[in-house]
C-alpha cells in the first residue's frame, strides 16, 4: 500500500505564496513520477506540476513561472512552491504518485488539501 500525506494548504490573498508538501510512505517503489493536481468546484481535476524520478519537471501553462515543483528523494517527499497566487488557483490540491506494477503504471492519490486565494 501507498500512503500520501499532504500539508500546507490554506487561505491566502492574491499575490501571496504557499508551499505544499506531500510525503509518501509504504510500498512506493519503483516510482515513475510524483506531482500535484487540482480540482476547482464544478471543474475536472487538472494536472498542475509533475516531476519524474529522473528529475524532469512539467507544468501546466497556467502556472508556469509561478509554481516550482521539487523533491527530496531521501524523504520521498515532493513540494510545490506557489507564488503570485491568483483566485483562479483556488481548489483542492491532490498529491499524485505513479509507480510501476509489473508492466503497468498505477496511480495513487492523497486526500487533498484546500487552497483558497482571495481577491
N, C-alpha and C positions, 0 to 999 in steps of 0.2 A: 504494500500500500504506500501511497504517496500523500504526504500532508504538506499543504502550503498555507503559511500563516502570514497574512498581510497586516501592515500597520502604516500609520502616517497620514491617513485621510483627515478631512476636517473642513472647516469653513474659512474661506479667505476672501479678501477683497480683490477685485480685478487689478491686475498688475502685480499681485503678490506671488509668493512661491510656496511650494510644498514638496516634500520628499517622501515618496512611498517606498516601503521595504517589503520584501517577500522572502521568507526563509523556508527552504524546502527540507523535508526530512523523510525518512523511510526508505523504501526501495526505489531510489530516484534514478539510478543509472541503467543503461547509458543515456545521458541527456543529449537531446538534439538541439533544443533551444529553450530559453525562458523568455518571458515577456509580459507585457501589460495590454489588456484590452479594456474597453469601457462601454458602458451602456447608459444612454440617456433615456429619460422617460419617453415611452412611445416609439423608441427607435431600436434598430438592430444593434447587437453587440459589434463593436468595430475594433480592429487592431490599432493600438497606439504605438507601441515600440517593441522590438524583439532583439535578442542578442543570442547568437549561436554559440555552441561550445568552442568554436574557433575564434570567437570574439567579434564576428561580423554583426553590425547593427543595422536595423531597418526601422524607419519611422514613417508614420502616416504624414501625408503632405501638410495636414492641418497643424501639426506640432513641430515640424522641422524648424530648427533654430531656437526653439523654446524649451524643448524637453531633451534630457540626456539620460540614456539608459546605461547602466554599468552593472558589474557583478563582482562578487567576492567568491571565487571558486572554492576557496578553503572553507568558507562558511555556507556554501550552497545557497547564497543569498543574491537576489537581484534587486536593484534600486532603479527608481526613475526620479530624477530631479526635474521638477516642473516649474519653470519660470515664466514671468509675463502671462500669468493665467488670465483667461477670458471667461466670461459667463458661459460661453458655449463649451467649455471644458467640463462643465458640471456633469456628473454622472457617477455611477458605481464603477469603480475600477477593480478589475479582476486580474489576479496573477495567473499566468499560464505556464505550464511545464510540458514539454513534449519529450517523450523518451521512446526508444526503440524497444519493442517487444517482438522477438523473432524478426520478421521482415516488415512489421507494421509500425507505424508511428501512433502512439497513444497520447491523448490529451488529458491533462489533469488541471483542475481549477481550484483557486482559493475561494473563500466565502464572499469576497468582495469588500471593498472599503469605500465609503461615500466621500466624494469630493464635491464641495459646493463652492462656486465662485460667485460672489455677489457683485452687482454692478454699482 
